[in-house]
Amino acid sequence: MTDWMFSPIKFQLVIMKYQRAIHKALVDKILDKNATTTIVVLMVVGAG
């Protein structure tokens, strides 16, 4: 196991980075001129 798995603070930082990345990706899709016809598929893999 890696060291970050044992540190709650480091783990929280990793989660925050994933949240920011997902947020930016979704905002990019929503602000697209075709947002009303865009289907977003979000998959989280390797999360456990």
C-alpha distances in whole Angstrom, upper triangle without the diagonal:
4,7,9,7,9,12,14,16,14,13,17,17,15,17,21,20,20,23,25,24,25,28,30,29,31,34,35,35,37,40,40,44,43,41,43,43,39,37,33,30,27,24,20,18,14,14,13
4,6,6,8,10,13,14,11,11,15,15,13,15,18,18,18,21,23,22,24,26,27,28,30,32,33,34,36,38,39,42,42,40,42,42,38,36,32,30,26,23,20,18,15,14,14
4,5,6,7,10,11,9,10,13,13,12,15,18,17,18,21,22,23,24,27,28,28,30,32,33,35,37,38,39,43,43,41,43,43,39,37,34,31,28,26,22,21,17,16,16
4,5,5,8,8,6,6,9,10,9,11,14,14,15,17,19,19,21,23,24,25,27,29,30,32,33,35,36,40,40,37,40,40,36,34,31,29,25,23,19,18,16,14,14
4,6,7,10,8,6,10,11,10,12,15,15,15,18,20,20,21,24,25,26,27,30,31,32,33,35,37,41,40,37,40,40,36,34,30,28,24,22,18,17,14,12,12
4,6,9,8,8,11,13,13,14,17,18,18,20,22,23,24,26,28,29,30,32,34,35,36,38,40,44,43,41,43,43,39,37,33,31,28,25,22,21,18,16,15
4,5,5,6,9,10,11,12,14,16,17,19,20,22,23,24,26,28,29,30,32,34,35,36,38,42,42,39,42,42,39,37,33,31,27,25,22,21,19,17,16
4,6,5,6,9,10,10,12,14,15,16,18,20,21,22,24,26,27,28,30,32,33,34,36,40,40,37,39,40,37,35,31,29,25,24,20,21,18,16,16
4,5,5,6,9,10,11,13,15,15,17,19,20,21,23,25,26,27,29,31,31,33,35,39,39,36,39,39,36,34,31,29,26,25,21,22,20,17,18
4,5,5,6,9,10,11,13,14,16,17,19,20,21,23,25,26,27,29,30,32,34,37,38,35,38,38,35,33,29,28,24,23,19,20,18,16,16
4,5,5,6,9,10,11,13,15,16,17,18,20,21,23,25,26,28,29,30,32,36,36,33,36,36,32,31,27,25,21,20,16,17,15,12,13
4,5,5,6,9,10,10,12,14,15,16,18,20,21,22,24,26,27,28,30,34,34,31,34,34,31,29,26,24,21,20,17,18,16,14,15
4,5,5,6,9,10,11,12,14,15,17,19,20,21,23,25,26,27,29,33,33,30,33,34,30,29,25,24,21,20,17,18,17,15,17
4,5,5,6,9,10,11,13,14,16,17,19,20,21,23,25,26,28,31,31,29,32,32,28,27,23,22,18,17,14,15,14,12,14
4,5,5,6,9,10,11,12,14,15,17,18,20,21,22,24,26,30,30,27,29,30,26,25,21,20,16,15,12,14,13,10,13
4,5,5,6,9,10,10,12,14,15,16,18,20,21,22,24,28,28,26,28,29,26,25,21,20,17,17,14,16,16,14,17
4,5,5,6,9,10,11,12,14,15,17,19,20,21,23,27,27,25,28,28,25,24,20,19,16,16,14,15,15,14,17
4,5,5,6,9,10,11,12,14,15,17,18,20,22,25,25,23,25,26,22,21,17,16,12,12,10,12,13,11,14
4,5,5,6,9,10,11,12,14,16,16,18,20,24,24,21,23,24,21,20,16,16,12,13,11,14,15,13,16
4,5,5,6,9,10,10,12,14,15,16,18,22,23,20,23,24,21,20,17,17,14,15,14,17,18,16,20
4,5,5,6,9,10,11,13,14,16,17,21,21,19,22,22,19,18,15,15,12,13,12,15,16,15,19
4,5,5,6,9,10,11,12,14,16,19,19,16,19,20,16,15,11,11,9,10,10,13,15,14,18
4,5,5,6,9,10,10,12,14,18,18,15,18,19,16,16,12,13,11,13,14,17,19,17,21
4,6,5,6,9,10,11,12,16,17,15,18,19,16,16,13,14,13,15,15,18,20,20,23
4,6,5,7,9,10,11,15,15,13,16,16,13,13,10,11,10,12,14,16,19,18,22
4,5,5,6,9,10,13,13,10,13,14,11,11,8,10,9,12,14,17,20,19,23
4,5,5,6,8,12,13,10,13,15,12,13,11,14,13,16,18,21,23,23,26
4,6,5,6,10,11,9,13,14,11,13,11,14,14,17,18,21,24,24,27
4,6,5,9,8,6,10,10,7,9,8,11,12,15,18,20,24,23,27
4,5,8,8,5,8,10,8,10,9,13,14,17,19,23,26,25,29
4,6,8,7,10,12,11,13,13,16,17,20,22,26,28,28,32
4,5,5,9,10,9,12,12,15,17,20,23,26,29,29,32
4,6,8,9,9,13,14,18,20,23,26,29,32,32,36
4,6,6,6,10,12,15,18,21,24,27,31,31,34
4,5,5,8,10,13,15,19,22,25,28,28,32
4,6,8,11,14,17,21,24,27,30,30,33
4,7,10,13,16,19,23,26,29,29,32
4,6,10,13,16,19,22,26,26,29
4,7,10,13,17,19,23,23,26
4,6,10,13,16,20,20,23
4,7,10,13,16,17,20
4,7,10,13,13,16
4,6,10,10,13
4,7,7,10
4,5,8
4,6
4
